[in-house]
């Protein structure tokens, strides 16, 4: 009896500890894990798109907050969207981002990734994990992850490539789409883009 | 390029552009109509000429050789990068750039090996357009230049100054050698970007707008040396918002305002 109680208490602590894992530690372990697979998996190296997308879905997606990302990309129109629209938008945007991200990952061959020391206070709930991709013969490219603390651990809500926010880079296109066809118009455009990419894959 | 030639080029470009009415909705891009046409032209030129050449180059040149070539061109640029760092009031960075040039030109055998990076002298990215930005000159309207691609009025001016002031190629008297060097530089640069354009194709709903935003944000980040102030979560179009010195697109090219000492600029040596 006492033993099982202890077990429960311990596992609760373990879960909490995992959720509270420092953002840079988390980012490093996920990235190292994924890149190791990308480098060694023959199908991925041979250009198997489905396989790398599956990998990203399985290992990376749960550490991203796509609702927050979509809200950032949509900007102030986000508030006027209904709950269903928000869900649909976030889902389509997620599909698009996962695909782009997977394809960028698939290019990973000779690069090495450097994690910069994290500057963070214990009470911080919003941090930037800075990394640098080094490749022979080219200037290193900075890739920074904006992460925030949620109940179930740290989540990425923006990725900065070479100082450019991937998310706000969409804002202008999104607002144009919304102006032309409302939130539903934007959902439709994203859906079509995803379908088109899906078809082109084969 | 001689002064008169480039001045004429810029002037005629501006005249052509100013004749075109605004089309899109973005105030930073009043010449969108023409820009889009040049964008398509560049894209075609790339697809049918530059990209295949870069792919061929990548196929026949082993990676270490490509690295040496990139290092060589990078080394030549370090002097001008250093000058710009001095002009921007960053003597430490400037000295480091000159140190890089000294180390790499000698121990690094004419710059083919980037020894300086290995001993901790970091490579920087500066040009006169950034210096102008640092001094408070706004971007001015967005421009897509034939061959050169995305730019702004300020950066086009900056690029002309770059080329007129610092043109080590002109030291080479034999024209074929000079042209050969320029061609190698361009092809080598393009080869580094192979793969990047596929990401662009896949990610963008409208490639032109995506590219424009990427370019403008990238320049902004470079001016702040990679530490631009974060934009608001729910503000309107971020590119037209006054964010700090040098970021006001409404400001003209010649509106040379020195940066106020109290302005939030990143601290050197971070």
Interface residues (C-beta under 8 A of the other chain):
Chain A: X71 X72 X75 X76 X78 X79 X96 X97 X99 X100 X103 X104 X107 X110 X136 X137 X138 X139 X142 X162 X163 X164 X165 X168 X169 X170 X171 X172 X173 X175 X176 X177 X179 X189 X190 X193 X197
Chain B: X25 X26 X63 X64 X66 X67 X68 X69 X70 X71 X74 X123 X125 X192 X195 X198 X199 X202 X203 X204 X205 X206 X209 X210 X213 X214 X217 X218 X220 X221 X222 X224 X226 X228 X231 X233 X234 X235 X236 X237 X238 X239
